[in-house]
Structure formats: C-alpha cells, structure tokens
Amino acid sequence: MKRFLKWVGYIIGGFVLLILIAVGTVYAITSSRMSKTYPTEVETIPVPTDPAGIERGRHLVSAVGKCAVCHGDDLAGKSVSDAAIFAKLNAPNLTSGKGGIGATYTDADWVRALRYGVRRDGKSLLFMPSEAFTHFSDADLGAMIAYLKTLPAADMTIEPARSIGPIARAVYLLAGFPLIPAEMIDRAQARPAVAEGVTVEYGRYLSQTGGCTSCHGANLAGGGSIEGVKVPNLTPAGTTKSWNEADFIKAIRTGTRPDGRVLSAVMPWPHMKDLTDDELRAMWMYMRSVPPVTAD
C-alpha cells in the first residue's frame, strides 16, 4: 500500500510540475511579447475643426467604433475586466479632465494609438481594437480625433491595466485572443477612402472598422466563443440565412431576432443602433455578398 501511495504521489507531483512548467512558459512568452516595442513613424493626417467634420467623428466614435463599450458613455474610462484569473483591464479616460489622456495627447499620439495600437513608449496597447480601427481612412480617422479633442472634460483617474491573468494569456496564445493589437496590424496596407452609400464596399468598410470581422472572422463565418457565447456564422448559410434586410435592421435597432429571442449582451447592438438605415443596409449587402459557409 505504501508503495502504491508513493507512486500516486510521484504521478501527482509530476502533473503539478508539468502544470507549473506550462504556466511558466505561457507567462514567459506573453510577457516577452507584451514588453516588445514597435517603433512607429506616424503619418500626419488632416484633423477637421468644422462642425460637420466633428459630427462625423462623433458618429464614427459612438456608432461605428463603439468606443463607449470600453471607455464608458462619457468616454471617461472604466474597468473592462476585474477578474484576476482572466485579466484586470482598465480603459483610460479619453477626455481632457483630471486623469484623462486628452489633456496631453497630440494628434500623432491619437493616430499611433488608434491606427497602430501603440503607446507613446512604443509598446502595444492591450485589448484595444486597433486591428479594426486601422482600416479607417485618413479622413475618417481625422474626424474621430477631431471629435475626441472636443469631449467635455471629465475628472476620472483610471489606473492602467494592472495584470493579465493566466486564462487571458493562454487564450491569446492558443485561440488568438486580441490581447496585443500592435502585432496584428499590417502597417503596409492601403487605406483608401470609401464612398458612403448603400454598397457592398461601404458595408465591408463599416464591418471592418466596426470590428464585426474581428469577432465574426474575416469571412464572417464565426466560430469560437466570447465570454462563453458562441460567435455566430453571419454568412448566407449561417444564423441569418432566413433573415431579410428588415429583420437585420430590426435586430440591430431593438436587439431582438426575428424569432423573438434577444441578442446576447456580448453583441454591442445598443451602440450599433445609432447607425443610419443606409449604413445598416450597406452592412447587410456586404453580409449577403460573402461566400456561404455551412459550419455554424
């Protein structure tokens, strides 16, 4: 019996050792990547000062970029995740109030963060959707910066991201969790202006810049899960295969599917509901233009 228990102890000890080695390896790899610097030559883009340009920026920030999801309704920052086992992530105060980055950020700082996901010190921002925002044209990115510079000052001091836990690190390595956006961005890509209109091209543009393709995949086929919720297949053969344009617009406006079920809280439809009818029609056209994928 003692011999048996001794071997059981060896086996358990071996498993514990393997787990410790695995966790140590994950931390070593992710810490190295998070500490990497990304020298970034920031281009100068036009930042409008006229009311129309600023209003365009407001719409892009609120309805397309959905910045309030992480930064709060007044963009003064908030806690995004406070689970130590996953991550403790805080979105900063974007205004010029006390504790806000808006008081010191230059146009170049905004471009570096929004388009390239890089901080002033050259390291990557964490869990910032720059892999989506990088698709914004110069004109639209400039309009967003113009609006951000006019935000009412709000005093709120938000500590930067405090820790990235083992689950977030492991999911980043194994499943592509977008923890380090700077390494996901093709800096050489073209960012042509896309004419607004009810077109497939503009629908694709809104879907990319708005992060739809970040969650649902470049082909919109979904797969995987976010916060335990399966990411649906949006191709013509997927979840929305029986929907029509009106169903899609109603789902975004009200959060209700054609069958009466409510969209998951993981889906940021409350912020998307301010998209115009033409923008939603363009996105629907794009969704219907992608090749159907049967897996769902």
MOKAQUI-V215875 format. One line per field, one symbol per residue. ss: DSSP state (~ for helix, > for strand, _ for the rest). A space follows every 10 residues. Layout:
ss=???
This chain:
ss=_~~~~~~~~~ ~~~~~~~~~~ ~~~~~~~~~~ ~~~~__>___ __________ ~~~~~~~~~~ ~~~~___~~~ ~______>>> >>>___>>>> >_________ ~~~___~~~~ ~~~~~~_>__ __>>_>___~ ~~~____~~~ ~~~~~~~~__ __________ __>>_~~~~~ ~~~~~____> ~~~~______ _________~ ~~~~~~~~~_ _~~~~~____ ____>>__>> __________ ____~~~~~~ ~~~~_>____ _>______~~ ~~____~~~~ ~~~~~~~~~_ ______
